[in-house]
């Protein structure tokens, strides 16, 4: 692939998500949320957060504050196998997810 072809790929936008944790709630519980409600995640504060690109875990890191804004310091890049296995609809039996 020549560099001109690669330049086209560098301009493609992809959704990036930082997953702090998750929780399952009933629809009724969601409707009951309001300002000040507390939602507890299944994730300890000291555990790494996941960085997802196009709904696949690309990396893990820690939340940091930079000049009054939040960011993520990448501490681990996911293996190629993990990146391929963590897509939407991936089988929890083979990915180790629950």
MARKOLLO-247243 format. One record per atom (N, C-alpha, C, O): residue number from 1; atom name; x, z, y; residue in one letter. Coordinates in pm, 1 decimal, padded with zeros to 6 digits. Each point is the difference from the previous one (the first is absolute). Example, Ala and Ser with C-alpha at 12.3 -4.5 7.8 and 13.67 -1.06 7.14 Angstrom:
2
(rec 1, "N", (01319.0, 00780.0, -00569.0), "a")
(rec 1, "CA", (-00089.0, 00000.0, 00119.0), "a")
(rec 1, "C", (00090.0, 00000.0, 00120.0), "a")
(rec 1, "O", (00103.6, 00066.5, -00001.9), "a")
(rec 2, "N", (-00138.6, -00138.5, 00106.9), "s")
(rec 2, "CA", (00082.0, 00006.0, 00119.0), "s")
(rec 2, "C", (-00077.0, 00073.0, 00109.0), "s")
(rec 2, "O", (00050.9, 00016.9, 00110.8), "s")
END
This chain:
98
(rec 1, "N", (00086.0, 00000.0, -00117.4), "x")
(rec 1, "CA", (-00086.0, 00000.0, 00117.4), "x")
(rec 1, "C", (00090.4, 00000.0, 00123.2), "x")
(rec 1, "O", (00089.0, 00084.2, 00011.3), "x")
(rec 2, "N", (-00110.9, -00176.3, 00079.6), "x")
(rec 2, "CA", (00084.3, -00002.9, 00119.9), "x")
(rec 2, "C", (-00050.3, 00101.4, 00102.9), "x")
(rec 2, "O", (-00111.4, 00051.3, -00011.0), "x")
(rec 3, "N", (00195.1, -00023.6, 00111.0), "x")
(rec 3, "CA", (-00033.7, 00105.6, 00097.0), "x")
(rec 3, "C", (-00123.0, -00034.3, 00082.8), "x")
(rec 3, "O", (-00071.7, 00090.0, 00043.6), "x")
(rec 4, "N", (00046.3, -00217.5, -00021.5), "x")
(rec 4, "CA", (-00119.6, -00038.3, 00077.4), "x")
(rec 4, "C", (-00127.1, 00036.4, -00076.1), "x")
(rec 4, "O", (-00097.0, 00046.7, 00059.7), "x")
(rec 5, "N", (00097.0, -00067.7, -00190.4), "x")
(rec 5, "CA", (-00115.8, 00038.4, -00081.7), "x")
(rec 5, "C", (-00019.1, 00150.2, -00000.1), "x")
(rec 5, "O", (-00113.0, 00048.8, 00004.1), "x")
(rec 6, "N", (00223.2, 00024.7, -00008.9), "x")
(rec 6, "CA", (-00007.4, 00145.9, 00000.9), "x")
(rec 6, "C", (-00054.9, 00051.1, 00132.8), "x")
(rec 6, "O", (-00072.9, 00099.1, 00002.2), "x")
(rec 7, "N", (00106.7, -00164.9, 00108.2), "x")
(rec 7, "CA", (-00050.5, 00040.2, 00131.5), "x")
(rec 7, "C", (-00152.2, -00001.4, 00005.1), "x")
(rec 7, "O", (-00059.9, 00085.0, 00065.9), "x")
(rec 8, "N", (-00003.7, -00179.8, -00134.1), "x")
(rec 8, "CA", (-00146.0, -00006.8, -00004.3), "x")
(rec 8, "C", (-00055.3, 00125.2, -00068.4), "x")
(rec 8, "O", (-00101.0, 00054.7, 00044.3), "x")
(rec 9, "N", (00164.7, -00009.7, -00149.7), "x")
(rec 9, "CA", (-00046.8, 00118.3, -00072.3), "x")
(rec 9, "C", (00015.5, 00127.5, 00082.8), "x")
(rec 9, "O", (-00079.6, 00092.9, -00014.0), "x")
(rec 10, "N", (00180.3, -00087.9, 00099.2), "x")
(rec 10, "CA", (00024.6, 00120.5, 00079.0), "x")
(rec 10, "C", (-00109.1, 00027.0, 00102.4), "x")
(rec 10, "O", (-00009.5, 00111.8, 00050.7), "x")
(rec 11, "N", (-00072.4, -00210.2, -00018.9), "x")
(rec 11, "CA", (-00108.1, 00016.0, 00097.6), "x")
(rec 11, "C", (-00133.5, 00037.2, -00063.8), "x")
(rec 11, "O", (-00099.6, 00014.8, 00070.9), "x")
(rec 12, "N", (00095.4, 00000.5, -00201.7), "x")
(rec 12, "CA", (-00125.2, 00034.0, -00068.5), "x")
(rec 12, "C", (-00029.4, 00148.5, 00019.2), "x")
(rec 12, "O", (00086.1, 00084.7, -00023.5), "x")
(rec 13, "N", (-00207.8, -00054.3, 00066.4), "x")
(rec 13, "CA", (-00041.0, 00139.2, 00018.5), "x")
(rec 13, "C", (-00060.1, 00053.3, -00129.2), "x")
(rec 13, "O", (-00077.2, -00068.8, -00066.8), "x")
(rec 14, "N", (00113.6, 00192.8, 00032.0), "x")
(rec 14, "CA", (-00051.1, 00066.4, -00119.2), "x")
(rec 14, "C", (-00051.8, 00137.9, 00038.7), "x")
(rec 14, "O", (00056.0, 00064.7, 00088.6), "x")
(rec 15, "N", (-00162.8, -00019.1, -00154.3), "x")
(rec 15, "CA", (-00049.9, 00135.0, 00029.3), "x")
(rec 15, "C", (00095.3, 00106.0, -00055.1), "x")
(rec 15, "O", (00041.4, -00007.2, -00115.7), "x")
(rec 16, "N", (-00006.9, 00105.4, 00198.8), "x")
(rec 16, "CA", (00085.2, 00111.5, -00040.8), "x")
(rec 16, "C", (-00081.7, 00127.8, 00012.7), "x")
(rec 16, "O", (-00061.0, 00025.7, 00103.8), "x")
(rec 17, "N", (00060.2, 00054.0, -00209.9), "x")
(rec 17, "CA", (-00075.5, 00124.9, -00003.5), "x")
(rec 17, "C", (00094.1, 00112.4, -00039.8), "x")
(rec 17, "O", (00084.5, -00017.6, -00087.8), "x")
(rec 18, "N", (-00098.4, 00132.4, 00151.4), "x")
(rec 18, "CA", (00072.9, 00119.6, -00042.0), "x")
(rec 18, "C", (-00102.7, 00093.3, -00061.9), "x")
(rec 18, "O", (-00092.2, 00046.4, 00067.1), "x")
(rec 19, "N", (00109.3, -00019.6, -00196.5), "x")
(rec 19, "CA", (-00094.9, 00085.3, -00071.9), "x")
(rec 19, "C", (00055.2, 00141.9, -00004.1), "x")
(rec 19, "O", (00101.1, 00027.6, -00064.5), "x")
(rec 20, "N", (-00170.3, 00061.5, 00135.0), "x")
(rec 20, "CA", (00040.2, 00140.0, 00009.3), "x")
(rec 20, "C", (-00051.0, 00077.2, -00120.7), "x")
(rec 20, "O", (00064.5, 00094.9, -00044.4), "x")
(rec 21, "N", (-00175.4, -00132.9, -00007.5), "x")
(rec 21, "CA", (-00061.2, 00066.6, -00114.2), "x")
(rec 21, "C", (-00134.2, -00063.1, -00026.9), "x")
(rec 21, "O", (-00038.1, -00096.8, 00065.7), "x")
(rec 22, "N", (-00033.4, 00150.7, -00161.5), "x")
(rec 22, "CA", (-00132.9, -00052.4, -00028.2), "x")
(rec 22, "C", (-00089.3, 00114.1, -00046.4), "x")
(rec 22, "O", (00046.6, 00106.4, -00041.0), "x")
(rec 23, "N", (-00174.0, -00132.2, 00048.8), "x")
(rec 23, "CA", (-00098.5, 00097.7, -00043.5), "x")
(rec 23, "C", (-00126.1, -00076.3, -00039.5), "x")
(rec 23, "O", (-00032.0, -00102.3, 00060.5), "x")
(rec 24, "N", (-00038.3, 00150.6, -00159.7), "x")
(rec 24, "CA", (-00128.2, -00058.8, -00035.8), "x")
(rec 24, "C", (-00109.2, 00090.1, 00055.3), "x")
(rec 24, "O", (00001.5, 00121.6, -00019.1), "x")
(rec 25, "N", (-00097.0, -00184.6, 00088.7), "x")
(rec 25, "CA", (-00110.5, 00074.2, 00060.1), "x")
(rec 25, "C", (-00130.1, -00071.8, -00032.6), "x")
(rec 25, "O", (-00002.4, -00121.7, -00018.3), "x")
(rec 26, "N", (-00104.7, 00197.9, 00011.4), "x")
(rec 26, "CA", (-00131.1, -00062.3, -00017.4), "x")
(rec 26, "C", (-00040.7, -00063.7, 00132.6), "x")
(rec 26, "O", (00051.3, 00036.6, 00105.8), "x")
(rec 27, "N", (-00141.4, -00129.3, -00112.2), "x")
(rec 27, "CA", (-00049.2, -00064.7, 00120.9), "x")
(rec 27, "C", (-00062.3, 00103.8, 00093.1), "x")
(rec 27, "O", (00014.5, -00008.7, 00121.9), "x")
(rec 28, "N", (-00082.9, 00105.5, -00179.1), "x")
(rec 28, "CA", (-00060.7, 00106.2, 00080.5), "x")
(rec 28, "C", (00104.6, 00080.7, 00075.3), "x")
(rec 28, "O", (-00020.7, 00036.0, 00115.9), "x")
(rec 29, "N", (00133.9, -00007.1, -00181.7), "x")
(rec 29, "CA", (00107.9, 00072.7, 00066.6), "x")
(rec 29, "C", (00059.4, -00081.7, 00114.3), "x")
(rec 29, "O", (00031.5, 00054.2, 00105.9), "x")
(rec 30, "N", (-00016.5, -00184.1, -00127.5), "x")
(rec 30, "CA", (00053.2, -00087.8, 00105.2), "x")
(rec 30, "C", (-00094.5, -00000.2, 00119.2), "x")
(rec 30, "O", (00044.4, 00008.3, 00114.5), "x")
(rec 31, "N", (-00173.2, -00017.5, -00140.3), "x")
(rec 31, "CA", (-00097.8, 00000.0, 00109.1), "x")
(rec 31, "C", (00000.9, 00132.6, 00076.5), "x")
(rec 31, "O", (-00036.9, 00004.9, 00117.4), "x")
(rec 32, "N", (00079.2, 00102.3, -00184.8), "x")
(rec 32, "CA", (00003.5, 00130.8, 00063.9), "x")
(rec 32, "C", (00124.0, 00023.1, 00086.0), "x")
(rec 32, "O", (00010.1, 00103.2, 00066.2), "x")
(rec 33, "N", (00084.3, -00197.2, -00065.9), "x")
(rec 33, "CA", (00121.4, 00016.4, 00081.6), "x")
(rec 33, "C", (-00031.8, -00016.1, 00147.7), "x")
(rec 33, "O", (-00083.3, -00082.2, 00038.1), "x")
(rec 34, "N", (00149.9, 00160.7, 00044.0), "x")
(rec 34, "CA", (-00012.4, -00014.1, 00144.7), "x")
(rec 34, "C", (00131.9, 00044.4, 00063.5), "x")
(rec 34, "O", (00093.0, 00040.0, -00070.0), "x")
(rec 35, "N", (-00085.9, -00047.2, 00201.3), "x")
(rec 35, "CA", (00121.9, 00040.8, 00069.6), "x")
(rec 35, "C", (00034.2, 00143.5, -00038.7), "x")
(rec 35, "O", (-00085.3, 00088.4, 00007.7), "x")
(rec 36, "N", (00207.8, -00065.2, -00048.6), "x")
(rec 36, "CA", (00043.5, 00132.7, -00039.8), "x")
(rec 36, "C", (-00010.3, 00026.1, -00148.9), "x")
(rec 36, "O", (00049.3, 00102.2, -00047.7), "x")
(rec 37, "N", (-00112.9, -00193.1, -00027.9), "x")
(rec 37, "CA", (-00008.0, 00017.4, -00145.1), "x")
(rec 37, "C", (00139.9, -00007.3, -00060.1), "x")
(rec 37, "O", (00085.6, -00073.3, 00049.5), "x")
(rec 38, "N", (-00063.3, 00147.8, -00154.3), "x")
(rec 38, "CA", (00127.7, 00001.5, -00069.2), "x")
(rec 38, "C", (-00016.7, -00067.5, -00134.7), "x")
(rec 38, "O", (-00087.4, 00037.3, -00078.3), "x")
(rec 39, "N", (00171.8, -00137.6, 00050.8), "x")
(rec 39, "CA", (-00001.1, -00068.9, -00128.8), "x")
(rec 39, "C", (00133.7, 00029.9, -00067.1), "x")
(rec 39, "O", (00105.4, -00035.3, 00052.8), "x")
(rec 40, "N", (-00109.8, 00100.1, -00168.8), "x")
(rec 40, "CA", (00122.8, 00034.8, -00071.7), "x")
(rec 40, "C", (00036.3, -00112.3, -00096.2), "x")
(rec 40, "O", (-00083.0, -00047.4, -00077.5), "x")
(rec 41, "N", (00210.4, 00005.9, 00084.6), "x")
(rec 41, "CA", (00049.3, -00105.5, -00087.6), "x")
(rec 41, "C", (00064.8, 00059.3, -00124.2), "x")
(rec 41, "O", (00032.7, 00118.6, -00004.1), "x")
(rec 42, "N", (-00014.7, -00203.0, -00096.8), "x")
(rec 42, "CA", (00065.2, 00041.5, -00124.4), "x")
(rec 42, "C", (00151.7, -00017.2, 00010.7), "x")
(rec 42, "O", (00066.4, -00033.3, -00098.1), "x")
(rec 43, "N", (-00013.0, 00055.9, 00216.6), "x")
(rec 43, "CA", (00139.7, -00031.0, 00029.4), "x")
(rec 43, "C", (00058.7, 00114.6, 00082.2), "x")
(rec 43, "O", (-00053.4, 00034.9, 00105.3), "x")
(rec 44, "N", (00162.4, 00023.2, -00153.1), "x")
(rec 44, "CA", (00064.2, 00108.2, 00075.6), "x")
(rec 44, "C", (00071.9, -00057.3, 00121.7), "x")
(rec 44, "O", (00047.5, -00113.5, -00003.9), "x")
(rec 45, "N", (-00039.4, 00189.7, 00110.2), "x")
(rec 45, "CA", (00059.3, -00046.8, 00125.8), "x")
(rec 45, "C", (00144.8, -00042.8, -00017.0), "x")
(rec 45, "O", (00045.6, -00090.6, 00069.7), "x")
(rec 46, "N", (00027.7, 00153.7, -00160.9), "x")
(rec 46, "CA", (00141.5, -00033.7, -00016.3), "x")
(rec 46, "C", (00023.4, -00120.4, -00092.3), "x")
(rec 46, "O", (00113.2, -00047.4, -00010.4), "x")
(rec 47, "N", (-00216.3, -00002.4, -00055.9), "x")
(rec 47, "CA", (00014.6, -00116.0, -00087.8), "x")
(rec 47, "C", (00013.4, -00127.8, 00081.9), "x")
(rec 47, "O", (-00054.6, -00009.3, 00110.0), "x")
(rec 48, "N", (00127.7, -00090.4, -00163.4), "x")
(rec 48, "CA", (00014.0, -00126.9, 00073.0), "x")
(rec 48, "C", (-00134.1, -00071.4, 00015.2), "x")
(rec 48, "O", (-00086.9, 00009.5, -00086.7), "x")
(rec 49, "N", (00071.5, -00080.8, 00197.5), "x")
(rec 49, "CA", (-00117.1, -00084.8, 00019.6), "x")
(rec 49, "C", (00032.7, -00137.4, -00057.2), "x")
(rec 49, "O", (00117.3, -00034.5, -00014.8), "x")
(rec 50, "N", (-00218.9, -00043.6, -00017.2), "x")
(rec 50, "CA", (00020.8, -00133.7, -00054.5), "x")
(rec 50, "C", (-00020.7, -00103.8, 00109.3), "x")
(rec 50, "O", (-00093.5, 00009.9, 00079.5), "x")
(rec 51, "N", (00180.2, -00108.3, -00076.1), "x")
(rec 51, "CA", (-00012.7, -00112.7, 00091.8), "x")
(rec 51, "C", (-00046.5, -00118.6, -00083.1), "x")
(rec 51, "O", (00070.6, -00046.2, -00089.6), "x")
(rec 52, "N", (-00190.5, -00002.3, 00120.7), "x")
(rec 52, "CA", (-00056.7, -00112.4, -00074.2), "x")
(rec 52, "C", (00001.2, -00124.2, 00087.1), "x")
(rec 52, "O", (-00033.1, 00005.8, 00118.4), "x")
(rec 53, "N", (00071.0, -00117.2, -00176.9), "x")
(rec 53, "CA", (-00006.4, -00129.3, 00066.4), "x")
(rec 53, "C", (-00088.4, -00087.3, -00086.9), "x")
(rec 53, "O", (00027.6, -00021.1, -00118.1), "x")
(rec 54, "N", (-00135.1, -00029.6, 00178.7), "x")
(rec 54, "CA", (-00095.7, -00081.3, -00073.8), "x")
(rec 54, "C", (-00052.1, 00075.9, -00123.1), "x")
(rec 54, "O", (-00013.5, -00057.3, -00108.0), "x")
(rec 55, "N", (-00015.1, 00186.0, 00125.8), "x")
(rec 55, "CA", (-00055.5, 00089.1, -00102.5), "x")
(rec 55, "C", (00093.2, 00025.9, -00117.4), "x")
(rec 55, "O", (-00046.7, 00037.6, -00107.6), "x")
(rec 56, "N", (00176.5, -00056.5, 00124.9), "x")
(rec 56, "CA", (00098.0, 00030.3, -00104.9), "x")
(rec 56, "C", (00102.0, 00098.6, 00055.1), "x")
(rec 56, "O", (00046.6, -00014.1, 00113.1), "x")
(rec 57, "N", (-00012.0, 00115.3, -00194.8), "x")
(rec 57, "CA", (00096.2, 00100.3, 00044.0), "x")
(rec 57, "C", (00137.5, -00065.4, 00009.4), "x")
(rec 57, "O", (00058.7, -00038.9, -00100.9), "x")
(rec 58, "N", (-00008.8, 00027.5, 00223.0), "x")
(rec 58, "CA", (00130.3, -00061.5, 00024.9), "x")
(rec 58, "C", (00109.1, 00105.6, 00012.9), "x")
(rec 58, "O", (00114.1, -00022.8, -00040.2), "x")
(rec 59, "N", (-00149.8, 00140.3, 00097.2), "x")
(rec 59, "CA", (00100.7, 00102.4, 00024.7), "x")
(rec 59, "C", (-00066.9, 00135.7, 00012.2), "x")
(rec 59, "O", (-00122.5, 00011.3, 00005.4), "x")
(rec 60, "N", (00206.7, 00091.6, -00001.2), "x")
(rec 60, "CA", (-00045.4, 00136.2, 00027.2), "x")
(rec 60, "C", (00086.1, 00056.1, 00111.9), "x")
(rec 60, "O", (00113.0, -00043.9, 00020.9), "x")
(rec 61, "N", (-00167.0, 00140.4, 00050.1), "x")
(rec 61, "CA", (00076.8, 00056.0, 00109.5), "x")
(rec 61, "C", (-00060.7, 00128.8, 00050.2), "x")
(rec 61, "O", (-00088.1, 00058.8, -00062.8), "x")
(rec 62, "N", (00137.5, -00016.6, 00177.6), "x")
(rec 62, "CA", (-00048.3, 00123.7, 00059.8), "x")
(rec 62, "C", (-00050.4, -00027.9, 00140.8), "x")
(rec 62, "O", (00053.0, -00085.8, 00070.7), "x")
(rec 63, "N", (-00155.6, 00159.0, -00031.3), "x")
(rec 63, "CA", (-00056.6, -00014.4, 00133.9), "x")
(rec 63, "C", (00098.0, 00061.4, 00099.8), "x")
(rec 63, "O", (00049.8, 00110.7, -00020.6), "x")
(rec 64, "N", (-00022.9, -00183.5, 00128.6), "x")
(rec 64, "CA", (00087.3, 00049.1, 00106.5), "x")
(rec 64, "C", (-00068.8, -00023.3, 00133.7), "x")
(rec 64, "O", (-00090.2, -00083.0, 00011.2), "x")
(rec 65, "N", (00133.8, 00157.1, 00089.7), "x")
(rec 65, "CA", (-00051.1, -00021.4, 00134.7), "x")
(rec 65, "C", (00114.3, -00057.3, 00083.5), "x")
(rec 65, "O", (00109.6, 00055.7, 00004.3), "x")
(rec 66, "N", (-00137.6, -00168.8, 00062.1), "x")
(rec 66, "CA", (00099.7, -00067.2, 00082.7), "x")
(rec 66, "C", (-00058.6, -00019.2, 00138.8), "x")
(rec 66, "O", (-00093.5, -00078.0, 00017.6), "x")
(rec 67, "N", (00147.4, 00148.0, 00080.4), "x")
(rec 67, "CA", (-00044.3, -00009.5, 00138.3), "x")
(rec 67, "C", (-00152.3, 00012.7, 00013.6), "x")
(rec 67, "O", (-00064.1, -00077.0, 00071.5), "x")
(rec 68, "N", (00009.0, 00174.4, -00140.5), "x")
(rec 68, "CA", (-00142.6, 00027.7, 00011.0), "x")
(rec 68, "C", (-00089.4, -00085.4, -00088.7), "x")
(rec 68, "O", (-00121.8, 00017.7, 00000.7), "x")
(rec 69, "N", (00179.2, -00109.1, -00076.2), "x")
(rec 69, "CA", (-00077.2, -00083.3, -00093.1), "x")
(rec 69, "C", (00042.1, 00031.2, -00142.7), "x")
(rec 69, "O", (00112.8, 00042.8, -00024.4), "x")
(rec 70, "N", (-00203.9, -00064.3, -00069.3), "x")
(rec 70, "CA", (00031.2, 00022.0, -00141.0), "x")
(rec 70, "C", (00061.8, -00125.0, -00059.7), "x")
(rec 70, "O", (-00029.8, -00112.0, 00041.6), "x")
(rec 71, "N", (00116.4, 00133.0, -00139.8), "x")
(rec 71, "CA", (00062.6, -00109.4, -00072.8), "x")
(rec 71, "C", (00028.9, 00044.5, -00141.5), "x")
(rec 71, "O", (-00029.1, 00113.5, -00037.7), "x")
(rec 72, "N", (00086.4, -00203.3, -00040.4), "x")
(rec 72, "CA", (00038.3, 00031.0, -00137.5), "x")
(rec 72, "C", (00147.1, -00033.8, -00017.8), "x")
(rec 72, "O", (00042.0, -00112.6, 00026.8), "x")
(rec 73, "N", (00035.3, 00208.7, -00071.6), "x")
(rec 73, "CA", (00139.7, -00023.4, -00035.4), "x")
(rec 73, "C", (00001.4, -00035.4, -00148.7), "x")
(rec 73, "O", (-00036.6, 00082.0, -00084.2), "x")
(rec 74, "N", (00078.5, -00203.2, 00052.6), "x")
(rec 74, "CA", (00002.8, -00046.6, -00138.0), "x")
(rec 74, "C", (00111.3, 00072.6, -00074.6), "x")
(rec 74, "O", (00115.0, 00001.1, 00043.9), "x")
(rec 75, "N", (-00150.3, 00059.4, -00157.0), "x")
(rec 75, "CA", (00098.1, 00071.3, -00081.1), "x")
(rec 75, "C", (00020.0, -00063.8, -00136.6), "x")
(rec 75, "O", (00097.8, 00029.2, -00068.9), "x")
(rec 76, "N", (-00191.1, -00117.1, 00029.3), "x")
(rec 76, "CA", (00007.7, -00062.5, -00132.3), "x")
(rec 76, "C", (-00072.8, -00133.2, 00003.3), "x")
(rec 76, "O", (-00110.9, -00009.6, 00052.6), "x")
(rec 77, "N", (00172.8, -00092.7, -00108.6), "x")
(rec 77, "CA", (-00064.0, -00129.9, -00017.2), "x")
(rec 77, "C", (-00049.3, -00006.8, -00143.8), "x")
(rec 77, "O", (00074.7, 00031.7, -00092.6), "x")
(rec 78, "N", (-00198.4, -00072.2, 00073.3), "x")
(rec 78, "CA", (-00056.3, -00009.0, -00134.4), "x")
(rec 78, "C", (00072.1, -00106.9, -00081.4), "x")
(rec 78, "O", (00051.4, -00098.1, 00053.9), "x")
(rec 79, "N", (-00049.3, 00119.8, -00184.4), "x")
(rec 79, "CA", (00060.6, -00099.5, -00089.0), "x")
(rec 79, "C", (-00086.9, -00125.6, -00001.7), "x")
(rec 79, "O", (-00118.4, 00005.4, 00033.2), "x")
(rec 80, "N", (00176.5, -00115.8, -00071.2), "x")
(rec 80, "CA", (-00075.8, -00125.9, -00008.8), "x")
(rec 80, "C", (-00119.5, 00016.6, -00093.1), "x")
(rec 80, "O", (-00109.6, -00047.2, 00030.3), "x")
(rec 81, "N", (00130.0, 00112.9, -00141.8), "x")
(rec 81, "CA", (-00108.3, 00022.2, -00097.5), "x")
(rec 81, "C", (-00114.1, 00079.6, 00063.8), "x")
(rec 81, "O", (-00117.0, -00034.9, -00015.5), "x")
(rec 82, "N", (00151.7, 00141.4, 00086.8), "x")
(rec 82, "CA", (-00102.2, 00083.1, 00063.6), "x")
(rec 82, "C", (-00075.7, -00078.4, 00106.2), "x")
(rec 82, "O", (-00121.9, 00013.0, 00011.0), "x")
(rec 83, "N", (00192.8, -00094.8, 00067.6), "x")
(rec 83, "CA", (-00066.4, -00079.6, 00103.1), "x")
(rec 83, "C", (-00100.7, -00095.3, -00062.1), "x")
(rec 83, "O", (-00106.5, -00023.4, 00057.0), "x")
(rec 84, "N", (00138.7, -00031.5, -00172.4), "x")
(rec 84, "CA", (-00092.0, -00092.8, -00066.0), "x")
(rec 84, "C", (-00116.6, 00072.2, -00065.3), "x")
(rec 84, "O", (-00109.7, -00055.2, -00008.5), "x")
(rec 85, "N", (00131.9, 00178.6, -00038.1), "x")
(rec 85, "CA", (-00102.4, 00074.8, -00073.1), "x")
(rec 85, "C", (-00097.9, 00076.0, 00088.5), "x")
(rec 85, "O", (-00102.4, 00046.7, -00049.8), "x")
(rec 86, "N", (00130.1, -00032.6, 00179.7), "x")
(rec 86, "CA", (-00084.1, 00087.2, 00082.7), "x")
(rec 86, "C", (-00099.1, -00075.4, 00086.2), "x")
(rec 86, "O", (-00048.5, 00054.4, 00099.2), "x")
(rec 87, "N", (00017.5, -00177.1, -00133.8), "x")
(rec 87, "CA", (-00096.5, -00076.4, 00077.5), "x")
(rec 87, "C", (-00141.3, 00048.8, -00021.6), "x")
(rec 87, "O", (-00026.5, 00075.3, -00093.7), "x")
(rec 88, "N", (-00064.3, -00117.7, 00179.7), "x")
(rec 88, "CA", (-00141.0, 00034.7, -00013.9), "x")
(rec 88, "C", (-00048.7, -00050.4, -00134.0), "x")
(rec 88, "O", (00026.9, -00113.9, -00038.2), "x")
(rec 89, "N", (-00098.6, 00199.1, -00032.9), "x")
(rec 89, "CA", (-00052.7, -00038.8, -00129.9), "x")
(rec 89, "C", (00101.7, 00018.2, -00111.4), "x")
(rec 89, "O", (-00027.3, -00036.8, -00114.2), "x")
(rec 90, "N", (00144.3, 00093.0, 00144.7), "x")
(rec 90, "CA", (00098.1, 00023.9, -00104.5), "x")
(rec 90, "C", (-00057.3, 00098.4, -00099.0), "x")
(rec 90, "O", (-00077.8, 00087.8, 00037.1), "x")
(rec 91, "N", (00115.3, -00101.7, -00162.7), "x")
(rec 91, "CA", (-00050.0, 00084.2, -00106.5), "x")
(rec 91, "C", (00066.8, 00136.9, 00005.8), "x")
(rec 91, "O", (00121.5, 00008.8, -00018.1), "x")
(rec 92, "N", (-00198.6, 00100.6, 00043.3), "x")
(rec 92, "CA", (00058.8, 00133.8, 00008.9), "x")
(rec 92, "C", (00073.3, 00040.4, -00128.4), "x")
(rec 92, "O", (00093.5, 00079.8, 00006.2), "x")
(rec 93, "N", (-00133.8, -00133.1, -00122.5), "x")
(rec 93, "CA", (00065.3, 00033.4, -00126.6), "x")
(rec 93, "C", (00144.4, -00045.7, 00000.4), "x")
(rec 93, "O", (00085.5, 00067.8, -00056.9), "x")
(rec 94, "N", (-00055.2, -00182.9, 00120.4), "x")
(rec 94, "CA", (00134.9, -00054.9, -00002.7), "x")
(rec 94, "C", (00080.9, 00038.7, 00121.9), "x")
(rec 94, "O", (00122.8, -00007.7, -00003.6), "x")
(rec 95, "N", (-00187.1, 00049.1, 00111.4), "x")
(rec 95, "CA", (00073.8, 00034.5, 00121.7), "x")
(rec 95, "C", (00023.5, 00148.2, 00014.1), "x")
(rec 95, "O", (00078.7, 00041.5, 00085.1), "x")
(rec 96, "N", (-00144.9, 00040.9, -00166.7), "x")
(rec 96, "CA", (00015.9, 00143.2, 00012.6), "x")
(rec 96, "C", (-00084.4, 00059.1, 00110.7), "x")
(rec 96, "O", (00013.2, 00118.8, 00029.4), "x")
(rec 97, "N", (-00101.0, -00198.4, 00034.1), "x")
(rec 97, "CA", (-00087.4, 00051.4, 00105.3), "x")
(rec 97, "C", (-00124.9, 00058.1, -00061.3), "x")
(rec 97, "O", (-00040.0, -00038.4, -00109.9), "x")
(rec 98, "N", (-00020.7, 00129.7, 00179.5), "x")
(rec 98, "CA", (-00125.8, 00060.5, -00044.2), "x")
(rec 98, "C", (-00103.0, -00017.8, 00105.7), "x")
(rec 98, "O", (-00113.9, 00043.7, -00016.8), "x")
END
